[in-house]
Amino acid sequence: MDLQEQLKHLFPDHVPEEASSEENESIGIDIWLQDDPILCKYEKRKGKPITILEGYNGADKDFKLLTKTLKQKLSVGGSYKNDRIIIQGDYRDQIMTILKTIGFQVKRVGG
């Protein structure tokens, strides 16, 4: 007897929810998507690695919300300045996968 059957016996009136296939809803972010790709760069400043995202031409509040979401998902520090997202550390691959699941086009620049 597997777990699902055990749960059905314990809670016969429960109707399970179906998981949403839309990834944006599970992330909980509703922002404007663009046609041009976001550029994902890697730099070192004062000997420490950083990841820079630029090229987003939507509203500032959407860009700040995207910054907050990325920082929370990666559990790292970062900031939003001069139409750029600066994330502490080299997280290009993780950032690119998160942005692709949201629906953005991402272009890796350098290395």
Backbone as XML, in Angstrom:
<?xml version="1.0"?>
<chain id="A" units="angstrom">
  <residue number="1" name="MET">
    <atom name="N" x="0.855" y="-1.172" z="0.000"/>
    <atom name="CA" x="0.000" y="0.000" z="0.000"/>
    <atom name="C" x="0.904" y="1.239" z="0.000"/>
  </residue>
  <residue number="2" name="ASP">
    <atom name="N" x="0.763" y="2.060" z="-1.015"/>
    <atom name="CA" x="1.604" y="3.246" z="-1.089"/>
    <atom name="C" x="0.988" y="4.408" z="-0.308"/>
  </residue>
  <residue number="3" name="LEU">
    <atom name="N" x="1.700" y="5.490" z="-0.284"/>
    <atom name="CA" x="1.305" y="6.653" z="0.508"/>
    <atom name="C" x="-0.030" y="7.242" z="0.049"/>
  </residue>
  <residue number="4" name="GLN">
    <atom name="N" x="-0.252" y="7.302" z="-1.260"/>
    <atom name="CA" x="-1.501" y="7.870" z="-1.778"/>
    <atom name="C" x="-2.717" y="7.069" z="-1.305"/>
  </residue>
  <residue number="5" name="GLU">
    <atom name="N" x="-2.595" y="5.758" z="-1.325"/>
    <atom name="CA" x="-3.707" y="4.922" z="-0.874"/>
    <atom name="C" x="-3.945" y="5.068" z="0.625"/>
  </residue>
  <residue number="6" name="GLN">
    <atom name="N" x="-2.870" y="5.185" z="1.396"/>
    <atom name="CA" x="-3.006" y="5.384" z="2.834"/>
    <atom name="C" x="-3.718" y="6.698" z="3.142"/>
  </residue>
  <residue number="7" name="LEU">
    <atom name="N" x="-3.344" y="7.725" z="2.409"/>
    <atom name="CA" x="-3.991" y="9.027" z="2.605"/>
    <atom name="C" x="-5.465" y="8.991" z="2.218"/>
  </residue>
  <residue number="8" name="LYS">
    <atom name="N" x="-5.799" y="8.241" z="1.175"/>
    <atom name="CA" x="-7.201" y="8.107" z="0.781"/>
    <atom name="C" x="-8.028" y="7.412" z="1.867"/>
  </residue>
  <residue number="9" name="HIS">
    <atom name="N" x="-7.403" y="6.434" z="2.537"/>
    <atom name="CA" x="-8.105" y="5.745" z="3.618"/>
    <atom name="C" x="-8.263" y="6.644" z="4.844"/>
  </residue>
  <residue number="10" name="LEU">
    <atom name="N" x="-7.240" y="7.463" z="5.125"/>
    <atom name="CA" x="-7.311" y="8.351" z="6.282"/>
    <atom name="C" x="-8.262" y="9.522" z="6.058"/>
  </residue>
  <residue number="11" name="PHE">
    <atom name="N" x="-8.256" y="10.079" z="4.839"/>
    <atom name="CA" x="-9.072" y="11.250" z="4.514"/>
    <atom name="C" x="-9.914" y="10.953" z="3.276"/>
  </residue>
  <residue number="12" name="PRO">
    <atom name="N" x="-11.023" y="10.235" z="3.431"/>
    <atom name="CA" x="-11.796" y="9.837" z="2.240"/>
    <atom name="C" x="-12.512" y="10.996" z="1.556"/>
  </residue>
  <residue number="13" name="ASP">
    <atom name="N" x="-12.790" y="12.091" z="2.279"/>
    <atom name="CA" x="-13.521" y="13.210" z="1.680"/>
    <atom name="C" x="-12.615" y="14.221" z="0.986"/>
  </residue>
  <residue number="14" name="HIS">
    <atom name="N" x="-11.314" y="14.079" z="1.139"/>
    <atom name="CA" x="-10.376" y="15.056" z="0.586"/>
    <atom name="C" x="-10.243" y="14.899" z="-0.927"/>
  </residue>
  <residue number="15" name="VAL">
    <atom name="N" x="-10.319" y="16.021" z="-1.631"/>
    <atom name="CA" x="-10.106" y="16.039" z="-3.072"/>
    <atom name="C" x="-8.788" y="16.759" z="-3.328"/>
  </residue>
  <residue number="16" name="PRO">
    <atom name="N" x="-7.774" y="16.069" z="-3.852"/>
    <atom name="CA" x="-6.468" y="16.709" z="-4.063"/>
    <atom name="C" x="-6.518" y="17.745" z="-5.175"/>
  </residue>
  <residue number="17" name="GLU">
    <atom name="N" x="-5.750" y="18.819" z="-4.991"/>
    <atom name="CA" x="-5.653" y="19.857" z="-6.016"/>
    <atom name="C" x="-4.723" y="19.384" z="-7.111"/>
  </residue>
  <residue number="18" name="GLU">
    <atom name="N" x="-4.997" y="19.825" z="-8.316"/>
    <atom name="CA" x="-4.107" y="19.491" z="-9.411"/>
    <atom name="C" x="-3.045" y="20.560" z="-9.500"/>
  </residue>
  <residue number="19" name="ALA">
    <atom name="N" x="-1.813" y="20.128" z="-9.727"/>
    <atom name="CA" x="-0.694" y="21.061" z="-9.793"/>
    <atom name="C" x="-0.792" y="21.887" z="-11.063"/>
  </residue>
  <residue number="20" name="SER">
    <atom name="N" x="-0.501" y="23.168" z="-10.920"/>
    <atom name="CA" x="-0.547" y="24.073" z="-12.066"/>
    <atom name="C" x="0.668" y="23.850" z="-12.954"/>
  </residue>
  <residue number="21" name="SER">
    <atom name="N" x="0.453" y="23.772" z="-14.235"/>
    <atom name="CA" x="1.564" y="23.567" z="-15.158"/>
    <atom name="C" x="2.246" y="24.892" z="-15.499"/>
  </residue>
  <residue number="22" name="GLU">
    <atom name="N" x="1.622" y="25.994" z="-15.182"/>
    <atom name="CA" x="2.196" y="27.308" z="-15.463"/>
    <atom name="C" x="3.256" y="27.628" z="-14.421"/>
  </residue>
  <residue number="23" name="GLU">
    <atom name="N" x="4.489" y="27.814" z="-14.855"/>
    <atom name="CA" x="5.610" y="28.028" z="-13.934"/>
    <atom name="C" x="5.558" y="29.404" z="-13.287"/>
  </residue>
  <residue number="24" name="ASN">
    <atom name="N" x="5.029" y="30.417" z="-13.976"/>
    <atom name="CA" x="4.941" y="31.757" z="-13.404"/>
    <atom name="C" x="4.085" y="31.778" z="-12.154"/>
  </residue>
  <residue number="25" name="GLU">
    <atom name="N" x="3.024" y="30.992" z="-12.126"/>
    <atom name="CA" x="2.151" y="30.975" z="-10.962"/>
    <atom name="C" x="2.849" y="30.359" z="-9.764"/>
  </residue>
  <residue number="26" name="SER">
    <atom name="N" x="3.666" y="29.337" z="-9.987"/>
    <atom name="CA" x="4.362" y="28.711" z="-8.862"/>
    <atom name="C" x="5.455" y="29.631" z="-8.324"/>
  </residue>
  <residue number="27" name="ILE">
    <atom name="N" x="6.037" y="30.431" z="-9.187"/>
    <atom name="CA" x="7.034" y="31.391" z="-8.725"/>
    <atom name="C" x="6.332" y="32.561" z="-8.050"/>
  </residue>
  <residue number="28" name="GLY">
    <atom name="N" x="5.125" y="32.871" z="-8.476"/>
    <atom name="CA" x="4.358" y="33.941" z="-7.858"/>
    <atom name="C" x="4.781" y="35.321" z="-8.327"/>
  </residue>
  <residue number="29" name="ILE">
    <atom name="N" x="5.174" y="35.429" z="-9.580"/>
    <atom name="CA" x="5.641" y="36.708" z="-10.099"/>
    <atom name="C" x="4.834" y="37.038" z="-11.354"/>
  </residue>
  <residue number="30" name="ASP">
    <atom name="N" x="4.404" y="38.273" z="-11.455"/>
    <atom name="CA" x="3.629" y="38.717" z="-12.600"/>
    <atom name="C" x="4.277" y="39.990" z="-13.126"/>
  </residue>
  <residue number="31" name="ILE">
    <atom name="N" x="5.167" y="39.829" z="-14.110"/>
    <atom name="CA" x="5.884" y="40.983" z="-14.652"/>
    <atom name="C" x="5.758" y="40.994" z="-16.166"/>
  </residue>
  <residue number="32" name="TRP">
    <atom name="N" x="6.107" y="42.124" z="-16.750"/>
    <atom name="CA" x="6.029" y="42.314" z="-18.183"/>
    <atom name="C" x="7.198" y="41.609" z="-18.844"/>
  </residue>
  <residue number="33" name="LEU">
    <atom name="N" x="6.910" y="40.760" z="-19.828"/>
    <atom name="CA" x="7.942" y="40.050" z="-20.569"/>
    <atom name="C" x="8.261" y="40.818" z="-21.837"/>
  </residue>
  <residue number="34" name="GLN">
    <atom name="N" x="9.496" y="40.727" z="-22.277"/>
    <atom name="CA" x="9.932" y="41.490" z="-23.442"/>
    <atom name="C" x="10.406" y="40.562" z="-24.548"/>
  </residue>
  <residue number="35" name="ASP">
    <atom name="N" x="10.579" y="41.136" z="-25.735"/>
    <atom name="CA" x="11.033" y="40.358" z="-26.881"/>
    <atom name="C" x="12.554" y="40.250" z="-26.934"/>
  </residue>
  <residue number="36" name="ASP">
    <atom name="N" x="13.261" y="41.312" z="-26.543"/>
    <atom name="CA" x="14.714" y="41.311" z="-26.584"/>
    <atom name="C" x="15.274" y="40.499" z="-25.422"/>
  </residue>
  <residue number="37" name="PRO">
    <atom name="N" x="16.384" y="39.797" z="-25.627"/>
    <atom name="CA" x="16.937" y="38.999" z="-24.530"/>
    <atom name="C" x="17.600" y="39.866" z="-23.461"/>
  </residue>
  <residue number="38" name="ILE">
    <atom name="N" x="17.586" y="39.374" z="-22.236"/>
    <atom name="CA" x="18.304" y="40.007" z="-21.139"/>
    <atom name="C" x="19.732" y="39.497" z="-21.179"/>
  </residue>
  <residue number="39" name="LEU">
    <atom name="N" x="20.701" y="40.394" z="-21.050"/>
    <atom name="CA" x="22.105" y="40.022" z="-21.098"/>
    <atom name="C" x="22.588" y="39.643" z="-19.703"/>
  </residue>
  <residue number="40" name="CYS">
    <atom name="N" x="23.238" y="38.494" z="-19.596"/>
    <atom name="CA" x="23.742" y="37.985" z="-18.330"/>
    <atom name="C" x="25.269" y="37.983" z="-18.408"/>
  </residue>
  <residue number="41" name="LYS">
    <atom name="N" x="25.924" y="38.872" z="-17.630"/>
    <atom name="CA" x="27.374" y="39.036" z="-17.673"/>
    <atom name="C" x="28.010" y="38.594" z="-16.362"/>
  </residue>
  <residue number="42" name="TYR">
    <atom name="N" x="29.294" y="38.298" z="-16.440"/>
    <atom name="CA" x="30.087" y="37.945" z="-15.269"/>
    <atom name="C" x="31.254" y="38.917" z="-15.198"/>
  </residue>
  <residue number="43" name="GLU">
    <atom name="N" x="31.479" y="39.491" z="-14.029"/>
    <atom name="CA" x="32.604" y="40.395" z="-13.822"/>
    <atom name="C" x="33.215" y="40.134" z="-12.457"/>
  </residue>
  <residue number="44" name="LYS">
    <atom name="N" x="34.394" y="40.687" z="-12.263"/>
    <atom name="CA" x="35.002" y="40.686" z="-10.940"/>
    <atom name="C" x="35.236" y="42.136" z="-10.545"/>
  </residue>
  <residue number="45" name="ARG">
    <atom name="N" x="34.769" y="42.474" z="-9.354"/>
    <atom name="CA" x="34.991" y="43.820" z="-8.812"/>
    <atom name="C" x="35.662" y="43.669" z="-7.464"/>
  </residue>
  <residue number="46" name="LYS">
    <atom name="N" x="36.798" y="44.312" z="-7.339"/>
    <atom name="CA" x="37.606" y="44.229" z="-6.122"/>
    <atom name="C" x="37.917" y="42.775" z="-5.771"/>
  </residue>
  <residue number="47" name="GLY">
    <atom name="N" x="38.133" y="41.952" z="-6.801"/>
    <atom name="CA" x="38.495" y="40.561" z="-6.606"/>
    <atom name="C" x="37.348" y="39.625" z="-6.315"/>
  </residue>
  <residue number="48" name="LYS">
    <atom name="N" x="36.131" y="40.136" z="-6.266"/>
    <atom name="CA" x="34.979" y="39.294" z="-5.951"/>
    <atom name="C" x="34.083" y="39.163" z="-7.180"/>
  </residue>
  <residue number="49" name="PRO">
    <atom name="N" x="33.560" y="37.947" z="-7.429"/>
    <atom name="CA" x="32.728" y="37.749" z="-8.617"/>
    <atom name="C" x="31.323" y="38.309" z="-8.434"/>
  </residue>
  <residue number="50" name="ILE">
    <atom name="N" x="30.786" y="38.865" z="-9.513"/>
    <atom name="CA" x="29.399" y="39.343" z="-9.532"/>
    <atom name="C" x="28.769" y="38.961" z="-10.859"/>
  </residue>
  <residue number="51" name="THR">
    <atom name="N" x="27.457" y="38.848" z="-10.856"/>
    <atom name="CA" x="26.689" y="38.592" z="-12.063"/>
    <atom name="C" x="25.829" y="39.822" z="-12.339"/>
  </residue>
  <residue number="52" name="ILE">
    <atom name="N" x="25.874" y="40.310" z="-13.563"/>
    <atom name="CA" x="25.142" y="41.525" z="-13.938"/>
    <atom name="C" x="24.101" y="41.166" z="-14.996"/>
  </residue>
  <residue number="53" name="LEU">
    <atom name="N" x="22.871" y="41.612" z="-14.775"/>
    <atom name="CA" x="21.792" y="41.449" z="-15.743"/>
    <atom name="C" x="21.398" y="42.824" z="-16.253"/>
  </residue>
  <residue number="54" name="GLU">
    <atom name="N" x="21.361" y="42.976" z="-17.555"/>
    <atom name="CA" x="20.946" y="44.257" z="-18.121"/>
    <atom name="C" x="20.214" y="44.020" z="-19.430"/>
  </residue>
  <residue number="55" name="GLY">
    <atom name="N" x="19.525" y="45.054" z="-19.875"/>
    <atom name="CA" x="18.795" y="44.975" z="-21.130"/>
    <atom name="C" x="17.296" y="44.844" z="-20.958"/>
  </residue>
  <residue number="56" name="TYR">
    <atom name="N" x="16.788" y="44.967" z="-19.740"/>
    <atom name="CA" x="15.343" y="44.897" z="-19.514"/>
    <atom name="C" x="14.758" y="46.274" z="-19.748"/>
  </residue>
  <residue number="57" name="ASN">
    <atom name="N" x="13.706" y="46.378" z="-20.566"/>
    <atom name="CA" x="13.145" y="47.689" z="-20.883"/>
    <atom name="C" x="11.710" y="47.835" z="-20.397"/>
  </residue>
  <residue number="58" name="GLY">
    <atom name="N" x="11.346" y="47.108" z="-19.343"/>
    <atom name="CA" x="10.019" y="47.228" z="-18.767"/>
    <atom name="C" x="9.989" y="48.304" z="-17.696"/>
  </residue>
  <residue number="59" name="ALA">
    <atom name="N" x="8.979" y="48.258" z="-16.847"/>
    <atom name="CA" x="8.820" y="49.234" z="-15.777"/>
    <atom name="C" x="9.846" y="48.979" z="-14.671"/>
  </residue>
  <residue number="60" name="ASP">
    <atom name="N" x="10.209" y="50.045" z="-13.954"/>
    <atom name="CA" x="11.184" y="49.925" z="-12.873"/>
    <atom name="C" x="10.680" y="49.031" z="-11.751"/>
  </residue>
  <residue number="61" name="LYS">
    <atom name="N" x="9.390" y="49.113" z="-11.450"/>
    <atom name="CA" x="8.868" y="48.293" z="-10.351"/>
    <atom name="C" x="8.931" y="46.812" z="-10.700"/>
  </residue>
  <residue number="62" name="ASP">
    <atom name="N" x="8.746" y="46.458" z="-11.989"/>
    <atom name="CA" x="8.882" y="45.068" z="-12.410"/>
    <atom name="C" x="10.329" y="44.596" z="-12.291"/>
  </residue>
  <residue number="63" name="PHE">
    <atom name="N" x="11.265" y="45.483" z="-12.649"/>
    <atom name="CA" x="12.687" y="45.140" z="-12.566"/>
    <atom name="C" x="13.102" y="44.954" z="-11.110"/>
  </residue>
  <residue number="64" name="LYS">
    <atom name="N" x="12.583" y="45.801" z="-10.217"/>
    <atom name="CA" x="12.882" y="45.654" z="-8.793"/>
    <atom name="C" x="12.275" y="44.377" z="-8.231"/>
  </residue>
  <residue number="65" name="LEU">
    <atom name="N" x="11.075" y="44.031" z="-8.696"/>
    <atom name="CA" x="10.440" y="42.785" z="-8.268"/>
    <atom name="C" x="11.236" y="41.575" z="-8.752"/>
  </residue>
  <residue number="66" name="LEU">
    <atom name="N" x="11.752" y="41.648" z="-9.973"/>
    <atom name="CA" x="12.589" y="40.577" z="-10.510"/>
    <atom name="C" x="13.878" y="40.449" z="-9.705"/>
  </residue>
  <residue number="67" name="THR">
    <atom name="N" x="14.461" y="41.586" z="-9.312"/>
    <atom name="CA" x="15.662" y="41.572" z="-8.483"/>
    <atom name="C" x="15.391" y="40.882" z="-7.154"/>
  </residue>
  <residue number="68" name="LYS">
    <atom name="N" x="14.305" y="41.243" z="-6.525"/>
    <atom name="CA" x="13.945" y="40.661" z="-5.236"/>
    <atom name="C" x="13.720" y="39.159" z="-5.357"/>
  </residue>
  <residue number="69" name="THR">
    <atom name="N" x="13.039" y="38.746" z="-6.416"/>
    <atom name="CA" x="12.764" y="37.329" z="-6.627"/>
    <atom name="C" x="14.050" y="36.536" z="-6.825"/>
  </residue>
  <residue number="70" name="LEU">
    <atom name="N" x="14.962" y="37.061" z="-7.646"/>
    <atom name="CA" x="16.227" y="36.366" z="-7.880"/>
    <atom name="C" x="17.047" y="36.259" z="-6.611"/>
  </residue>
  <residue number="71" name="LYS">
    <atom name="N" x="17.103" y="37.332" z="-5.839"/>
    <atom name="CA" x="17.866" y="37.310" z="-4.594"/>
    <atom name="C" x="17.289" y="36.291" z="-3.612"/>
  </residue>
  <residue number="72" name="GLN">
    <atom name="N" x="15.968" y="36.194" z="-3.539"/>
    <atom name="CA" x="15.349" y="35.238" z="-2.633"/>
    <atom name="C" x="15.551" y="33.805" z="-3.101"/>
  </residue>
  <residue number="73" name="LYS">
    <atom name="N" x="15.426" y="33.558" z="-4.407"/>
    <atom name="CA" x="15.592" y="32.206" z="-4.930"/>
    <atom name="C" x="17.026" y="31.704" z="-4.745"/>
  </residue>
  <residue number="74" name="LEU">
    <atom name="N" x="17.991" y="32.598" z="-4.931"/>
    <atom name="CA" x="19.393" y="32.196" z="-4.842"/>
    <atom name="C" x="19.972" y="32.359" z="-3.436"/>
  </residue>
  <residue number="75" name="SER">
    <atom name="N" x="19.256" y="33.035" z="-2.562"/>
    <atom name="CA" x="19.713" y="33.310" z="-1.184"/>
    <atom name="C" x="21.051" y="34.033" z="-1.171"/>
  </residue>
  <residue number="76" name="VAL">
    <atom name="N" x="21.140" y="35.078" z="-1.980"/>
    <atom name="CA" x="22.353" y="35.878" z="-2.060"/>
    <atom name="C" x="21.983" y="37.350" z="-1.992"/>
  </residue>
  <residue number="77" name="GLY">
    <atom name="N" x="22.991" y="38.181" z="-1.857"/>
    <atom name="CA" x="22.784" y="39.620" z="-1.861"/>
    <atom name="C" x="22.850" y="40.166" z="-3.270"/>
  </residue>
  <residue number="78" name="GLY">
    <atom name="N" x="22.397" y="41.380" z="-3.407"/>
    <atom name="CA" x="22.424" y="42.022" z="-4.705"/>
    <atom name="C" x="21.739" y="43.365" z="-4.644"/>
  </residue>
  <residue number="79" name="SER">
    <atom name="N" x="21.687" y="44.043" z="-5.782"/>
    <atom name="CA" x="21.053" y="45.353" z="-5.819"/>
    <atom name="C" x="20.555" y="45.649" z="-7.224"/>
  </residue>
  <residue number="80" name="TYR">
    <atom name="N" x="19.799" y="46.740" z="-7.302"/>
    <atom name="CA" x="19.278" y="47.239" z="-8.572"/>
    <atom name="C" x="19.741" y="48.682" z="-8.709"/>
  </residue>
  <residue number="81" name="LYS">
    <atom name="N" x="20.606" y="48.939" z="-9.680"/>
    <atom name="CA" x="21.113" y="50.288" z="-9.901"/>
    <atom name="C" x="21.264" y="50.527" z="-11.403"/>
  </residue>
  <residue number="82" name="ASN">
    <atom name="N" x="20.925" y="51.722" z="-11.831"/>
    <atom name="CA" x="21.148" y="52.163" z="-13.213"/>
    <atom name="C" x="20.644" y="51.147" z="-14.241"/>
  </residue>
  <residue number="83" name="ASP">
    <atom name="N" x="19.424" y="50.653" z="-14.057"/>
    <atom name="CA" x="18.807" y="49.674" z="-14.960"/>
    <atom name="C" x="19.619" y="48.394" z="-15.088"/>
  </residue>
  <residue number="84" name="ARG">
    <atom name="N" x="20.255" y="47.985" z="-14.014"/>
    <atom name="CA" x="21.022" y="46.743" z="-13.961"/>
    <atom name="C" x="20.701" y="46.010" z="-12.669"/>
  </residue>
  <residue number="85" name="ILE">
    <atom name="N" x="20.690" y="44.700" z="-12.736"/>
    <atom name="CA" x="20.609" y="43.879" z="-11.533"/>
    <atom name="C" x="22.015" y="43.354" z="-11.277"/>
  </residue>
  <residue number="86" name="ILE">
    <atom name="N" x="22.504" y="43.577" z="-10.077"/>
    <atom name="CA" x="23.828" y="43.095" z="-9.696"/>
    <atom name="C" x="23.639" y="42.064" z="-8.591"/>
  </residue>
  <residue number="87" name="ILE">
    <atom name="N" x="24.047" y="40.830" z="-8.859"/>
    <atom name="CA" x="23.943" y="39.725" z="-7.912"/>
    <atom name="C" x="25.351" y="39.341" z="-7.473"/>
  </residue>
  <residue number="88" name="GLN">
    <atom name="N" x="25.549" y="39.174" z="-6.162"/>
    <atom name="CA" x="26.854" y="38.802" z="-5.638"/>
    <atom name="C" x="27.129" y="37.336" z="-5.928"/>
  </residue>
  <residue number="89" name="GLY">
    <atom name="N" x="28.245" y="37.064" z="-6.578"/>
    <atom name="CA" x="28.637" y="35.694" z="-6.893"/>
    <atom name="C" x="28.384" y="35.357" z="-8.353"/>
  </residue>
  <residue number="90" name="ASP">
    <atom name="N" x="28.918" y="34.213" z="-8.774"/>
    <atom name="CA" x="28.763" y="33.746" z="-10.147"/>
    <atom name="C" x="27.595" y="32.769" z="-10.203"/>
  </residue>
  <residue number="91" name="TYR">
    <atom name="N" x="26.408" y="33.286" z="-10.507"/>
    <atom name="CA" x="25.191" y="32.482" z="-10.566"/>
    <atom name="C" x="24.549" y="32.554" z="-11.944"/>
  </residue>
  <residue number="92" name="ARG">
    <atom name="N" x="25.369" y="32.631" z="-12.985"/>
    <atom name="CA" x="24.819" y="32.796" z="-14.333"/>
    <atom name="C" x="23.898" y="31.658" z="-14.742"/>
  </residue>
  <residue number="93" name="ASP">
    <atom name="N" x="24.330" y="30.423" z="-14.493"/>
    <atom name="CA" x="23.524" y="29.278" z="-14.928"/>
    <atom name="C" x="22.188" y="29.223" z="-14.196"/>
  </residue>
  <residue number="94" name="GLN">
    <atom name="N" x="22.212" y="29.410" z="-12.875"/>
    <atom name="CA" x="20.975" y="29.364" z="-12.102"/>
    <atom name="C" x="20.044" y="30.505" z="-12.489"/>
  </residue>
  <residue number="95" name="ILE">
    <atom name="N" x="20.598" y="31.705" z="-12.681"/>
    <atom name="CA" x="19.787" y="32.863" z="-13.054"/>
    <atom name="C" x="19.153" y="32.649" z="-14.426"/>
  </residue>
  <residue number="96" name="MET">
    <atom name="N" x="19.926" y="32.103" z="-15.351"/>
    <atom name="CA" x="19.396" y="31.872" z="-16.695"/>
    <atom name="C" x="18.259" y="30.855" z="-16.673"/>
  </residue>
  <residue number="97" name="THR">
    <atom name="N" x="18.369" y="29.806" z="-15.864"/>
    <atom name="CA" x="17.281" y="28.829" z="-15.793"/>
    <atom name="C" x="16.035" y="29.424" z="-15.132"/>
  </residue>
  <residue number="98" name="ILE">
    <atom name="N" x="16.227" y="30.249" z="-14.095"/>
    <atom name="CA" x="15.080" y="30.888" z="-13.434"/>
    <atom name="C" x="14.372" y="31.824" z="-14.405"/>
  </residue>
  <residue number="99" name="LEU">
    <atom name="N" x="15.145" y="32.633" z="-15.124"/>
    <atom name="CA" x="14.539" y="33.577" z="-16.070"/>
    <atom name="C" x="13.848" y="32.856" z="-17.221"/>
  </residue>
  <residue number="100" name="LYS">
    <atom name="N" x="14.403" y="31.734" z="-17.670"/>
    <atom name="CA" x="13.761" y="30.980" z="-18.750"/>
    <atom name="C" x="12.455" y="30.360" z="-18.285"/>
  </residue>
  <residue number="101" name="THR">
    <atom name="N" x="12.390" y="29.905" z="-17.029"/>
    <atom name="CA" x="11.130" y="29.344" z="-16.535"/>
    <atom name="C" x="10.065" y="30.418" z="-16.391"/>
  </residue>
  <residue number="102" name="ILE">
    <atom name="N" x="10.491" y="31.649" z="-16.088"/>
    <atom name="CA" x="9.527" y="32.747" z="-16.006"/>
    <atom name="C" x="9.011" y="33.097" z="-17.402"/>
  </residue>
  <residue number="103" name="GLY">
    <atom name="N" x="9.874" y="32.986" z="-18.415"/>
    <atom name="CA" x="9.443" y="33.267" z="-19.779"/>
    <atom name="C" x="10.336" y="34.253" z="-20.509"/>
  </residue>
  <residue number="104" name="PHE">
    <atom name="N" x="11.440" y="34.651" z="-19.895"/>
    <atom name="CA" x="12.361" y="35.584" z="-20.531"/>
    <atom name="C" x="13.291" y="34.870" z="-21.507"/>
  </residue>
  <residue number="105" name="GLN">
    <atom name="N" x="13.798" y="35.633" z="-22.451"/>
    <atom name="CA" x="14.890" y="35.171" z="-23.293"/>
    <atom name="C" x="16.162" y="35.707" z="-22.667"/>
  </residue>
  <residue number="106" name="VAL">
    <atom name="N" x="17.160" y="34.862" z="-22.497"/>
    <atom name="CA" x="18.393" y="35.257" z="-21.828"/>
    <atom name="C" x="19.563" y="34.953" z="-22.745"/>
  </residue>
  <residue number="107" name="LYS">
    <atom name="N" x="20.520" y="35.879" z="-22.779"/>
    <atom name="CA" x="21.704" y="35.696" z="-23.595"/>
    <atom name="C" x="22.918" y="35.793" z="-22.690"/>
  </residue>
  <residue number="108" name="ARG">
    <atom name="N" x="23.775" y="34.796" z="-22.735"/>
    <atom name="CA" x="24.986" y="34.782" z="-21.910"/>
    <atom name="C" x="26.080" y="35.545" z="-22.635"/>
  </residue>
  <residue number="109" name="VAL">
    <atom name="N" x="26.710" y="36.482" z="-21.934"/>
    <atom name="CA" x="27.746" y="37.312" z="-22.529"/>
    <atom name="C" x="29.062" y="37.034" z="-21.817"/>
  </residue>
  <residue number="110" name="GLY">
    <atom name="N" x="30.085" y="36.669" z="-22.571"/>
    <atom name="CA" x="31.403" y="36.413" z="-22.011"/>
    <atom name="C" x="31.488" y="35.068" z="-21.307"/>
  </residue>
  <residue number="111" name="GLY">
    <atom name="N" x="32.590" y="34.375" z="-21.552"/>
    <atom name="CA" x="32.890" y="33.109" z="-20.869"/>
    <atom name="C" x="31.866" y="32.122" z="-21.001"/>
  </residue>
</chain>
